[in-house]
Amino acid sequence: MSAPARELTGTGSEPVTLDLAIDAGTVRVHLDPGPDASVGLRLEADPDAPPGWLRGISGLLGFLGADRTPTTPEERAAAAVAATTLGWDADARRLVVRGPGDLALRGIPLAVTVRAPRGSSLRLRAGAARIRVEGRADEVSVHGTGEIRLDEVAGRTELRCGAGEVRIGRLEGPLRMTGGAGGVRVDHVLAPAEITTGAGRIRLGEVHADVAVRAAAGDVRVADAVSGELELGTGVGSLWVGVHAGVDAKVALHAAVGHVRTDLPVRTERPEAPAGEPLSVRARTGAGDVTVATAKPRPALAAAT
């Protein structure tokens, strides 16, 4: 028998702040662009948790002595849902979720589904939970070790990640990200981005702003650099940068062990009236190849509505 779900409904159609802290499971947020957008939350035991997860963690906690209640996995899941704090502050327009404080319940995977108006802000301490945000958010702060997927972010984004994959569709506010291991992908970079990782492949699509990438290990690829100052570095891995066709770029490339290649026309002096906004590329790797080439044509970037 599945654990019962809990629901909470807010008031008004203005953006909210989601303040959430759980240790495991799934967080899904849908940001509705419509004028009649509502605020609501549903909490339940995570139906996508791998089979045997609850039974396995129950046995582990029992072995460690943290489990003093002889409950079944299903009863434990129900207890975790019941012990989670849900709150709504109408004046502050703040939606609060706090996972169980009891060690015996903290590792139970929970599924949190939120609907809120477009432009809401997110403060998520998500442990190992997977995060999926659909729609356009304002400011986003995530601390966790699970997968993170964001459609669009208009404001500041701060990510502190462990080993999960990170994907952002459209970045319009400044990004500061620190990650341990796991791939990173940002399709459209329209604001300054600073990305520091231990290991994992980093892929950026169309870039119109300053970018700083520091990776201990892993390949770095920029598909279409249009403008900005790009500082790309990896200890072990290859670097590839596509320069938008017709854009004049200043480049400085270095590979301690590896090859440096470019198919761009080389000039010793900058043209007096270069086309487009300035672009500077500085790329360095300790071991690997560095390549700068003309970017392949991409579909025009649509403005956000």
C-alpha positions in Angstrom: 0.0 0.0 0.0 1.4 3.4 -1.0 1.9 6.2 1.5 -0.8 8.9 1.5 0.0 12.2 -0.2 -0.2 15.7 1.3 -1.2 18.8 -0.5 -0.9 22.6 0.2 -2.5 25.5 -1.7 -1.3 29.1 -1.7 -3.2 32.2 -2.7 -2.7 34.9 -5.4 -1.1 34.8 -8.8 2.1 36.8 -8.1 5.6 35.0 -8.1 6.6 33.2 -4.9 9.8 32.0 -3.2 10.1 28.2 -2.9 12.3 27.4 0.2 12.9 23.7 0.2 15.1 21.3 2.1 15.0 17.5 1.6 17.6 14.8 1.5 16.5 12.4 -1.2 13.9 12.0 -3.9 12.6 14.2 -6.7 11.7 17.9 -6.9 9.5 19.0 -9.9 8.6 22.7 -10.3 6.2 24.0 -13.0 6.2 27.7 -13.4 3.0 28.8 -15.2 3.2 31.9 -17.5 -0.6 32.3 -17.5 -2.4 35.3 -15.9 -4.4 32.9 -13.7 -1.4 30.9 -12.4 -1.9 29.4 -9.0 0.3 28.2 -6.1 0.2 24.5 -5.0 2.3 21.7 -3.7 1.9 17.9 -3.5 4.1 15.8 -1.3 4.3 12.0 -1.4 6.8 9.1 -1.2 8.8 9.1 -4.4 7.2 6.7 -6.8 10.3 6.7 -9.0 12.6 5.5 -6.2 14.5 2.3 -7.3 12.8 -0.9 -6.2 14.1 -2.1 -2.8 15.4 1.3 -1.8 13.1 1.7 1.2 13.8 -1.8 2.3 17.5 -1.4 1.9 17.7 1.8 3.9 15.5 0.4 6.6 17.9 -2.5 7.0 20.9 -0.2 7.1 19.4 2.1 9.7 18.4 -0.9 11.8 22.0 -2.2 11.6 23.4 1.2 12.7 20.9 1.3 15.6 19.1 4.4 14.3 15.9 2.5 13.6 14.1 1.8 16.8 10.6 1.4 15.3 9.8 -2.0 13.8 7.9 -0.6 10.8 7.6 -1.8 7.2 9.2 0.2 4.3 5.7 1.4 3.4 5.0 2.6 6.9 8.3 4.3 7.1 7.6 6.2 3.8 4.2 7.3 5.2 6.0 8.5 8.4 8.5 10.5 6.3 5.7 12.2 4.5 3.9 13.0 7.7 7.0 14.3 9.4 7.8 16.7 6.6 6.9 20.4 7.4 4.9 22.3 4.8 4.2 26.0 5.2 2.7 28.9 3.3 3.4 32.6 4.2 0.9 34.7 2.3 2.4 38.0 3.2 5.9 37.0 2.2 4.6 34.8 -0.6 6.9 32.0 0.6 6.3 28.3 0.2 8.3 26.2 2.7 9.2 22.5 2.7 11.4 20.9 5.4 12.2 17.2 5.3 12.1 15.0 8.4 14.7 15.7 11.1 14.7 12.2 12.4 17.7 10.3 11.1 15.6 7.2 10.5 13.4 9.1 8.1 15.7 11.6 6.5 16.9 9.3 3.8 13.5 8.2 2.6 13.0 9.5 -1.0 10.2 12.1 -1.3 8.5 13.5 -4.3 7.7 17.2 -4.2 5.7 18.7 -7.0 5.1 22.4 -7.1 3.2 24.7 -9.4 3.8 28.4 -9.1 3.6 31.6 -11.3 6.4 32.3 -13.8 9.2 34.4 -12.3 9.2 32.7 -8.9 12.5 32.2 -7.1 13.9 28.9 -5.8 16.1 28.2 -2.8 16.7 24.5 -2.7 18.8 22.4 -0.4 18.1 19.1 -2.1 20.7 16.6 -0.8 20.7 13.8 -3.4 17.3 14.7 -4.9 16.8 15.2 -8.6 15.6 18.7 -9.6 13.5 19.6 -12.6 12.2 23.2 -13.1 10.0 23.8 -16.1 9.4 27.4 -17.1 11.1 30.8 -16.4 12.4 31.3 -12.9 13.8 34.5 -11.3 16.7 33.8 -8.9 17.8 30.2 -8.3 20.0 28.8 -5.5 20.6 25.0 -5.3 22.8 23.0 -3.0 22.8 19.3 -3.7 24.4 16.3 -5.2 21.7 15.1 -7.6 20.7 16.0 -11.2 19.6 19.6 -11.9 17.6 20.7 -14.9 16.5 24.3 -15.4 14.6 25.6 -18.4 15.2 29.4 -18.0 16.6 31.6 -15.3 16.2 35.4 -15.5 18.0 36.3 -12.3 21.1 35.3 -10.4 21.9 31.5 -10.3 24.1 29.8 -7.6 24.7 26.1 -7.9 26.8 24.0 -5.5 26.7 20.5 -6.9 28.2 17.1 -6.1 28.1 14.4 -8.7 24.9 15.1 -10.7 24.4 16.3 -14.2 23.5 20.0 -14.6 21.6 21.4 -17.6 20.3 24.9 -18.1 18.4 26.0 -21.2 18.6 29.8 -21.2 20.7 31.8 -18.7 19.8 35.5 -18.5 21.2 36.3 -15.1 24.8 35.7 -13.7 25.7 32.1 -12.9 28.2 31.0 -10.3 28.6 27.2 -10.1 30.8 24.9 -8.1 30.7 21.2 -8.9 32.5 18.0 -8.0 31.9 15.6 -10.8 29.3 15.5 -13.5 28.5 17.0 -16.9 27.4 20.6 -17.4 25.4 22.0 -20.3 24.1 25.5 -20.9 22.4 26.1 -24.2 22.2 29.9 -24.2 24.5 32.0 -22.1 23.3 35.7 -22.1 24.9 36.7 -18.8 28.3 36.3 -17.1 29.0 32.7 -16.0 31.6 31.3 -13.7 31.9 27.5 -13.6 34.3 25.5 -11.5 34.3 21.7 -11.5 36.4 18.8 -10.4 35.6 16.5 -13.3 33.1 16.2 -16.1 32.4 17.5 -19.6 31.3 21.1 -19.9 29.3 22.1 -23.0 28.1 25.7 -23.7 25.9 26.5 -26.7 25.5 30.1 -27.9 27.6 32.5 -25.7 27.0 36.3 -25.6 28.7 37.1 -22.2 31.8 36.7 -20.2 32.6 33.1 -19.2 35.2 31.6 -16.9 35.6 27.8 -16.8 38.0 26.1 -14.5 38.0 22.3 -14.5 40.5 19.9 -12.9 39.7 17.3 -15.5 37.2 17.1 -18.4 36.6 18.4 -21.9 35.3 21.9 -22.5 33.3 22.8 -25.6 31.8 26.1 -26.7 29.6 25.7 -29.8 29.1 29.3 -30.8 31.0 32.2 -29.2 29.5 35.5 -30.3 30.8 38.0 -27.7 32.4 38.4 -24.3 35.6 37.4 -22.7 36.1 33.6 -22.5 38.6 32.2 -20.1 38.7 28.4 -20.4 41.0 26.1 -18.5 41.2 22.4 -17.7 44.0 20.3 -16.2 43.4 17.3 -18.3 41.1 17.5 -21.3 40.5 19.1 -24.7 39.1 22.5 -25.4 37.1 23.4 -28.5 35.7 26.8 -29.3 33.5 27.8 -32.2 33.7 31.5 -33.1 30.5 32.9 -34.7 30.9 33.5 -38.4 32.0 37.1 -39.2 33.0 37.9 -35.6 36.6 39.2 -35.0 38.1 37.3 -32.1 41.3 37.8 -30.1 42.7 34.4 -29.1 45.4 33.1 -26.8 45.8 29.3 -26.8 48.1 27.0 -24.9 48.5 23.3 -24.5 51.3 22.0 -22.2 51.0 18.5 -23.7 48.9 18.4 -26.9 48.2 20.3 -30.1 46.8 23.8 -30.8 44.8 24.3 -33.9 42.7 27.0 -35.5 41.1 27.6 -38.9 40.5 31.3 -38.3 42.3 33.9 -40.4 45.1 35.3 -38.4 45.9 39.0 -38.1 48.7 40.6 -36.1 46.6 43.8 -35.5 42.9 44.2 -34.6 40.8 45.8 -37.4 39.8 49.4 -36.8 36.0 48.6 -37.1 35.5 44.9 -36.2 32.1 43.4 -36.8 29.9 42.7 -33.8 30.7 42.9 -30.1 34.3 42.2 -28.9 35.2 38.5 -28.4 38.3 37.3 -26.6 39.2 33.7 -26.1 41.9 32.5 -23.7 42.1 28.7 -23.5 44.6 26.6 -21.6 45.0 22.8 -20.9 47.6 20.9 -19.1 47.1 17.8 -21.3 44.9 17.7 -24.3 44.3 19.6 -27.6 43.0 23.1 -28.0 41.0 23.9 -31.1 39.4 27.2 -32.3 37.2 27.0 -35.4 34.4 28.8 -37.2 31.1 27.9 -35.5 28.5 26.0 -37.5 25.3 28.0 -38.2 22.7 27.8 -35.5 19.0 28.7 -35.4 18.4 32.4 -34.4 18.1 32.9 -30.7 14.5 33.9 -29.9 13.8 36.6 -27.3 12.1 35.5 -24.1 8.4 36.5 -23.7 
